[in-house]
Amino acid sequence: MWHELSREFIYNFVGLEGKLADASHFFIYDTIKIWFLLISIIFAVSFLRTWVNTEYVRAHLQGKSSMYGHVGASLFGIVTPFCSCSAIPLFLGFIQARIPIGVTFSYLISAPMNNEIAIAMLFGIFGWKVTSIYIVFGLSVAIFGGWLIGKLNLEKEILMDVKPMEQNLEASLVMLSVKERANEAWDYTLDIFKKIYIYVMVGVGVGAWIHGYIPTDFIVQYTGEGNPFAVIFAVLMGIPMYSNAAGVMPLVEVLTSKGMLLGTALSFMMAVTALSLPEALILKKIISFKLIGIFFGIVGSGIIAIGYLFNLIL
């Protein structure tokens, strides 16, 4: 609905055309979408937290093997159809619930890169073989990337206030009415939203400009077949951009038809969906520049390795 209303407003009511219209439509639609997701998901997670003792969840995760939480979070990312920015509200909810930081990053990596929309479209365009390899590689990046971040003990790099841990697990189960729980969740949601909404606008604005003004031929020029650094260039070009899997998949099909190797095209897609400059601009209010750099470095390196492996295998 919002997509059509935004299109109607920009193209028919305002009367814009061309690249400016495309960029404006992208900005309005994605800003509203992410704002809605921020409010609804943070409220839902905050409301549920008043019913669920998150200390038991944390204790349960800590009682398992080091890979248990990372695998679970990465698989959960498959069923949440979010782009890199849209996945941040749930990522924020995990942080507030004090889920281990590495596990939260496994989800943040997996959700935009491995979601069911990307998988379905890959299958429809390239078949089951490419899709299966992509899923295995994508989950590997999410699991290993989150595990490595967890091993670096970077909890101090989280900038948002996190409620202290209860020493007594039973103490956090507070008896409240449904109305009181909803009011508490709403107050918390508004507080978080006021702190980060402007970063959403800035981030989406950058993504909208790139979406509207960067031509496909410019990308192919530097990442075509025969360039040994094509995968690296593809990832570096993809990171500043911003789109979800549904938006970038048709571009991948165009790029491969123009001579780009499949692994290079998929590494470009993974960089666009899993890493983006708009995502970094939003995250800077939640985590430090140091942690953002580590996150981008680990995931970017994994995506580059996957691109070369894809080109080698296929």
VOGU-3710 file (C-alpha; in Angstrom, 3 decimals, decimal comma):
1> mwhelsrefi> 0,000/0,000/0,000  2,687/2,526/1,022  4,671/1,666/-2,089  1,757/2,586/-4,364  0,815/5,678/-2,347  4,405/6,911/-2,508  4,553/6,282/-6,255  1,217/8,050/-6,787  2,364/11,048/-4,743  5,738/11,453/-6,493
11> ynfvglegkl> 4,839/10,664/-10,090  1,269/11,947/-10,361  0,586/14,458/-7,569  4,024/16,161/-7,480  4,741/15,365/-11,126  8,411/14,429/-10,848  10,062/12,366/-13,570  13,292/10,514/-14,278  16,092/9,903/-11,785  14,844/12,500/-9,289
21> adashffiyd> 11,447/10,821/-9,207  13,012/7,374/-8,697  15,237/8,627/-5,877  12,376/10,553/-4,198  10,025/7,588/-4,400  12,719/5,326/-2,918  13,367/7,790/-0,064  9,722/8,262/0,935  8,771/4,606/0,701  11,813/3,214/2,527
31> tikiwfllis> 11,745/5,879/5,247  8,108/5,124/6,051  8,742/1,373/5,863  11,706/1,449/8,226  10,013/3,862/10,639  7,020/1,527/10,765  9,275/-1,476/11,358  11,213/0,355/14,048  8,090/1,306/15,987  6,221/-1,983/15,564
41> iifavsflrt> 9,139/-4,349/16,198  10,640/-2,431/19,121  7,180/-2,172/20,703  6,479/-5,879/20,157  9,858/-6,949/21,542  9,551/-4,541/24,492  6,018/-5,733/25,256  7,022/-9,394/25,096  10,003/-8,716/27,340  7,581/-7,829/30,146
51> wvnteyvrah> 6,193/-11,378/29,929  9,366/-13,328/29,226  12,274/-13,620/31,617  15,163/-12,835/29,287  17,627/-14,046/31,904  16,417/-17,595/31,251  16,954/-17,093/27,517  20,462/-15,821/28,143  21,190/-18,671/30,568  19,858/-21,163/28,033
61> lqgkssmygh> 22,163/-19,836/25,316  25,160/-19,782/27,617  24,521/-23,385/28,560  24,866/-24,551/24,963  27,837/-24,923/22,658  29,370/-21,753/21,233  27,823/-22,474/17,825  24,285/-23,134/19,056  23,126/-19,521/19,234  24,913/-18,485/16,039
71> vgaslfgivt> 23,342/-21,271/13,996  19,899/-20,574/15,448  20,134/-16,814/14,826  21,408/-17,344/11,272  18,576/-19,759/10,460  16,079/-17,336/11,989  17,377/-14,709/9,569  16,091/-16,830/6,668  12,457/-16,351/7,741  12,647/-12,584/8,325
81> pfcscsaipl> 12,356/-10,725/4,987  14,374/-7,636/5,980  16,976/-5,533/4,215  20,095/-4,436/6,116  18,351/-1,391/7,641  15,029/-3,109/8,305  16,808/-5,844/10,304  18,199/-3,293/12,779  15,052/-2,981/14,977  15,106/-6,694/15,817
91> flgfiqarip> 18,886/-6,544/16,222  18,302/-3,721/18,716  15,701/-5,825/20,511  18,206/-8,672/20,873  20,757/-6,263/22,348  18,201/-4,918/24,835  17,326/-8,488/25,795  21,067/-8,998/26,435  21,376/-11,852/23,961  25,140/-12,409/23,432
101> igvtfsylis> 26,524/-9,824/21,020  27,969/-12,369/18,601  24,580/-14,084/18,275  22,873/-10,757/17,526  25,375/-10,104/14,735  24,810/-13,559/13,246  21,174/-12,525/12,864  22,040/-9,056/11,499  24,260/-10,617/8,835  21,891/-13,422/7,884
111> apmnneiaia> 18,534/-11,607/7,776  19,152/-9,425/4,703  21,489/-11,832/2,929  19,724/-15,181/3,404  16,042/-14,277/3,656  13,392/-16,300/1,840  12,829/-13,621/-0,806  16,467/-13,781/-1,921  16,366/-17,576/-1,920  13,105/-17,768/-3,903
121> mlfgifgwkv> 14,279/-15,251/-6,520  17,682/-16,926/-6,849  15,977/-20,256/-7,442  13,685/-18,753/-10,051  16,547/-17,085/-11,968  19,540/-19,412/-11,533  18,116/-22,774/-10,370  18,587/-25,018/-7,376  22,347/-25,603/-7,673  23,307/-21,923/-7,446
131> tsiyivfgls> 20,682/-21,338/-4,755  21,933/-24,222/-2,601  25,544/-23,054/-2,801  24,473/-19,498/-2,007  22,534/-20,613/1,103  25,482/-22,646/2,415  27,950/-19,809/1,820  25,577/-17,140/3,159  24,886/-19,029/6,378  28,616/-19,708/6,776
141> vaifggwlig> 29,384/-15,963/6,670  26,644/-15,223/9,214  27,647/-18,007/11,605  31,404/-17,439/11,430  31,117/-13,636/11,379  28,933/-13,575/14,490  31,139/-16,135/16,229  34,278/-14,080/15,549  32,666/-10,842/16,776  31,564/-12,668/19,932
151> klnlekeilm> 35,102/-13,894/20,557  36,476/-10,343/20,422  34,571/-9,313/23,601  33,205/-6,052/22,175  30,278/-5,520/24,568  31,791/-2,199/25,660  31,374/-0,920/22,078  27,564/-0,897/22,439  26,466/2,727/22,887  22,791/2,185/23,767
161> dvkpmeqnle> 21,809/1,865/27,409  21,106/-1,756/28,319  19,248/-2,683/31,473  21,517/-4,353/34,055  21,308/-8,090/34,578  19,172/-9,339/37,461  21,113/-11,415/39,938  17,961/-13,341/40,859  16,268/-14,841/37,818  12,868/-14,667/39,474
171> aslvmlsvke> 13,266/-10,966/40,273  12,732/-9,841/36,699  9,218/-11,310/36,529  7,215/-8,234/37,527  3,442/-8,467/37,965  1,888/-5,813/35,740  -1,443/-5,367/34,012  -1,614/-5,597/30,227  -2,206/-1,832/30,033  0,831/-1,133/32,219
181> raneawdytl> 2,974/-3,447/30,095  1,776/-1,755/26,900  2,411/1,738/28,317  5,903/0,780/29,436  6,683/-0,748/26,036  5,314/2,303/24,195  7,340/4,758/26,301  10,491/2,755/25,668  9,720/2,516/21,931  9,282/6,283/21,603
191> difkkiyiyv> 12,489/6,905/23,530  14,502/4,669/21,167  12,767/6,042/18,068  13,542/9,661/18,994  17,224/8,776/19,300  17,660/7,130/15,918  14,923/8,317/13,523  17,097/11,061/12,025  19,821/8,508/11,244  17,247/6,457/9,364
201> mvgvgvgawi> 16,389/9,500/7,208  20,041/10,282/6,504  20,841/6,667/5,707  17,874/6,149/3,416  18,594/9,499/1,748  22,091/8,342/0,793  20,694/5,048/-0,455  18,005/6,842/-2,473  20,550/9,042/-4,228  22,708/6,048/-5,176
211> hgyiptdfiv> 19,622/4,080/-6,236  18,495/6,846/-8,569  21,779/8,085/-10,009  24,335/5,229/-10,262  23,981/3,500/-13,686  24,390/-0,254/-14,233  27,000/0,246/-16,979  29,264/2,039/-14,521  29,296/-1,053/-12,304  29,932/-3,494/-15,150
221> qytgegnpfa> 32,824/-1,370/-16,447  34,948/-2,195/-13,406  33,670/-5,650/-12,491  33,442/-7,482/-15,802  34,988/-10,829/-16,704  38,779/-10,832/-16,991  39,469/-8,441/-14,132  41,170/-10,414/-11,305  40,028/-7,774/-8,812  36,427/-7,793/-10,049
231> vifavlmgip> 34,994/-9,363/-6,883  36,744/-6,824/-4,653  35,527/-3,949/-6,813  31,998/-5,395/-6,814  31,913/-5,552/-3,020  33,357/-2,044/-2,640  30,748/-0,730/-5,075  27,946/-2,623/-3,348  28,635/-1,425/0,189  27,634/2,243/-0,372
241> mysnaagvmp> 24,392/1,144/-2,036  21,178/0,176/-0,334  18,445/-2,218/-1,412  16,702/-5,391/-0,327  17,016/-8,735/-2,095  13,905/-8,173/-4,217  15,250/-4,838/-5,420  18,778/-5,930/-6,282  18,072/-9,400/-7,741  16,873/-8,076/-11,127
251> lvevltskgm> 20,081/-6,028/-11,269  22,111/-9,201/-10,680  20,388/-10,794/-13,653  21,230/-7,762/-15,803  24,862/-7,724/-14,650  25,401/-11,403/-15,482  23,798/-10,899/-18,897  26,306/-8,075/-19,563  29,317/-10,307/-18,907  29,850/-10,226/-15,146
261> llgtalsfmm> 30,748/-13,627/-13,659  28,041/-15,093/-11,425  30,223/-15,132/-8,303  31,110/-11,470/-8,835  27,448/-10,550/-9,328  26,368/-12,470/-6,223  29,136/-10,904/-4,139  27,856/-7,518/-5,301  24,318/-8,507/-4,272  25,478/-9,742/-0,867
271> avtalslpea> 27,374/-6,494/-0,247  24,316/-4,404/-1,200  21,923/-6,410/0,987  24,088/-7,371/3,987  26,251/-4,228/4,181  25,306/-0,683/3,238  26,303/2,878/4,034  22,749/3,667/5,222  22,996/0,710/7,618  26,281/2,082/9,012
281> lilkkiisfk> 24,723/5,530/9,516  21,879/4,018/11,537  24,141/1,661/13,501  26,440/4,515/14,584  23,814/5,529/17,145  23,754/1,988/18,554  27,351/0,751/18,367  30,778/2,394/18,085  32,638/3,154/14,864  35,175/0,526/15,917
291> ligiffgivg> 32,535/-2,213/16,060  30,955/-1,033/12,800  34,378/-1,258/11,149  35,008/-4,744/12,527  31,535/-5,866/11,431  31,965/-4,520/7,909  35,526/-5,867/7,666  34,603/-9,412/8,705  31,484/-9,650/6,558  33,085/-7,902/3,578
301> sgiiaigylf> 36,051/-10,296/3,663  33,682/-13,266/3,839  31,656/-12,002/0,876  34,823/-11,485/-1,202  35,944/-15,037/-0,422  32,517/-16,359/-1,423  32,617/-14,440/-4,713  35,935/-15,982/-5,711  34,800/-19,463/-4,609  31,625/-19,115/-6,672
311> nlil> 33,616/-18,092/-9,745  35,984/-21,030/-9,183  33,215/-23,613/-8,689  30,924/-22,389/-11,468
//
